[in-house]
Amino acid sequence: MELKNLLENQIVLLKDFLPVGVMALGLVVLLMSELTALKTRYPNAFAWIFIVFFSVGPLFVEPLSVLEAKGSFNILLSLSALVFGLQNWSLTDKSRQNSEYYALVGSIFIGAYVLLNTSHFLVAIIGLELMSIPAYLLTCWNTKKSSYEAGLKYFIYGGFSTAVLLYGVSWWYGATGFLELGSIEVLVVALNQSSTPFVLMTAGCIVIGLAYKIAAFPMHFWSPDAYQEAPTPVVGLFAVVPKIAGFVFLEKLTLVLMGTTHWQSVQKIYLLLAVLSLLLGNLAALKQNKAKRMMAYSSIAHTGFMLFPLLHASESNLSYFHFYLVLYAFMNMALFLFLDYYERKFDVSSLVDFKGLGSKSVFMGVLLLILLISLTGLPPTGGFIAKLLIFTGMYEGLVQSGDLIFLFILILAGINTVIALFYYLKIPYFMFMKKEAVVKKINPKSFLVVNFLGFILVFLITVSFFMPTWLMGIINNVNFVQ
Amino acid sequence: MNWLTILIFLPILSALVVGLLPTGAYLKKINIAVAGLQLVVFSWMAIGFSTDVPTSSEYSEASFQFVERANWFELGLGANNSLDVDYFVAVDGISFSLIGLSIVILIIAAVSSLSIQKNIKGYVVLFLLLNGAIIGCFAALDLFLFYLFFEFMLLPMYFLIGIWGGPRREYASIKFFLYTLLGSILILIVLIALYSSSYVPTGVEGVYSHSLNLIDLSKAANYHVEGLLHAEQSGTLLGLTWRHWAFVLVFIGFGIKLPMFPFHTWLPDAHVEAPTPISVILAGILLKVGGYGLIRMGYMLFPSEANDLAWWVALMGVISIIYGGLNALGSNDLKKLIAYSSVGHMGFVLLGLASATSEGVLGATYQMISHGLISPMLFLVSGVLYDRTHNREINNYSGLASKMKLLTVAAVVAFFASLGLPMFSGFVAELLTLLGSFKSGATNGLLPHWMPVVATFGIVISAAYALWTIQRMFFGPFSVKEQSWSDQLYDLTSREKFMLFSLAGLILFLGVFPSFLIDMLDQSVAQLLILMQN
């Protein structure tokens, strides 16, 4: 295929990307308004501009895509942008929140939107870079030496993984003659003509490249440092936005690969990534004493969990996967909202700092407890249903394929739930069971918006337990894949 | 009226209301009032409870009473699957008597909680939530609902031990939580296998659904031919069929809760560190949830597999009896001694169930009720001493009878009941269990004769530690370790009298008139046995 044709096709495709236009406009508005006196007159102006262009705007120009057809996950991006905007709007000290800050975050959203809605490798790489480059800068945002170190680490890993990904894509092009994940039948025929080691190399490189964005083993090393150093509202985005986008693209890739005759071998790559992410995430989280760092490892463990359904990507397993992904997004949005709250109100950074805070703010403490229970996967929270469905998927894999590997996963995932409980409970343990050692300074400002947002998110998570049908109904209605 | 729903949600709603009220000592009285109100509702139900339910070849809704059923949700899983979950509560004799036991113990524990001083509001809210979860767990007949309540008991318990407990409370509470969660993960795996294998006609021609309804799941016809848990599924793993594995997982899962050797190590820690009222609930009710779960999910759903593995079940029971007894004999902390004695007594539940005879199974269920009254009484006795001196070392006391006459009476009653003396409920339970297991060797051949023989030896051990403890602590010349204690050791207060002697009365009543409880249990046990003997 000629390059010219190729680009023309993409231009046609870009018409679907009207929301990207809105967001790009938002970037311009944000950067231009820095030149005016807007910020001095209205301190919240940037947050509002951000919400209008990155949350409300994309939904407004593409309202139907939310509930039907492809980009059903776009609404999660809009929701995430809304949470981020409101969270920053409620900040009292806005000295570091200039327009560049919002513009960099906005660029992450554009990248995520592009990656979510494309099935073309080159466009996906543009999306990946649009997400990554601002993320490096945002990691350094606190201008400390350790932040620079984390940013550099993130940058090096990012560069390396993009290179690996591109290398894999070039093999893919060699094997199939396509740069797109378009027609599954055509691609499967082409891939079946290649030898297994060749396909393994291709798929391995691409999957490892994507593993960087979803923070799966072995490309996870950047995430604990970046989570620790970046501003907490931004960490909330790191944990949700690139992960959704990366996972959805990985799913599209998996649907092609699982049709090929090489799947038995390629599956092993997924298995290795999933099992090691789960084990490493959970075991490393046990030893952490910083809250955000611990949650970074927990997020790696969740990545492992979400990779399991892709091992046996039947129709029902994909809907379990989507269910988990949506709940994961809710839970992590809420989680970093809470950590941000505690950080700003009580100056909490390590787990020990949570001592005695349960009695200081009972409402938020109980909400955080429910949230952590949900992250562990216990009833009565949505996290339980999500975990139940993943387990069900593994059981179906066992019955349908007869492969005992699924039994092994089932047991491993069960044991890991127990391990996870141990470290998730550390926060409530310090909050409710320990007396506060020294009375720390408490930020007297009101946190009404954050309280309210936290309540809404936790409420949604709990409702997903008592009425899982509302979420599953939306997910099942979506003919997401094509 | 939806009496069971009232019993379950009265405490849960009260917990929400208490959460909004200002803190104060009056909340502890609300706590007692809620449990009292539950007792009133329960008594009303007991009048209408029929002990004469006809048995049939398999379970049906007619085997249960006070049935309430409503659709909860129907979760579509992929194109042709759906998971149907009902709000389905009902009771038979076994669960009804356990609910009765729970309410009695909860009242006692609520009265005992009057001495709690720290963070009263939080305590009462957690207590009420625990209350609702316990009743819900015994009443649920849908596995999803059962599992929800089963898990929901953990969290209040974790905080109740962890905040209001003794010096090593953090360690004890997390150990309790992790052990029990490990057990419930095993149960969860079986739960998934059950509903994925089930294939229940919905009434509409040709439409089937996955169900978690225990009655549906107890019928072999409701499993899909290709499901792993179908009775004729030929696949095996390490020589056992999948149904056998499912029973093993359920057995271990609830065995942790029971607790049986070698998964019992959380119990002494949790008991020693828990405050007295929570020890009372833990010993009186939570251990019974383990036994009850084993009956409901293990024996009701996998009766023939349970019989195939009866030898192992009974072996674990016998080891628990001997091992628990020997550990109790070696314990110097009074609470630890009682905790290990619980391990031993709950071993009889396993032995009785494994025998698959009517005497044995009846004895096992009787033992759950009986031990649910005796061990709380023992914990209250140790609580009385701990309140006075903050010390529970057996060696630090001697000749308490001369100073605390009523406590001595209560302690002697409790220990004698515990060692299985005639006239007390423990005797009936252990006698029935041993009769059943001897009979099993002679009739169905499930258990060898040496097992009941060894278990009988366990009774001798329990007599040894009970009598020895009484002798060391209560008789002989009066002496205590610290001089100052002798002034603090006043006799029972009226509240303590109420708690101890009402329990003693119940224990005596069930020992002298066993037919009262046996009538209630009989039909339900017979129904279970029809499944087990097929």
Interface residues (C-beta under 8 A of the other chain):
Chain A: S314 E315 S316 N317 S319 Y320 S359 I373 L378 P379 P380 F384 I385 L388 L389 F391 T392 Y395 E396 L398 V399 L404 L407 L410 I411 G414 I415 T417 V418 L421 F422 L425 Y429 F432 M433 F466 M467 P468 T469 M472 G473 N476
Chain B: F73 E74 L75 G76 L77 G78 A79 N81 N119 G122 Y147 L148 E151 F152 L154 L155 Y158 F159 G162 I163 R169 E170 S173 I174 F177 L178 L181 L182 I185 L186 L188 I189 I192 A193 S196 E226 G227 L228 L237
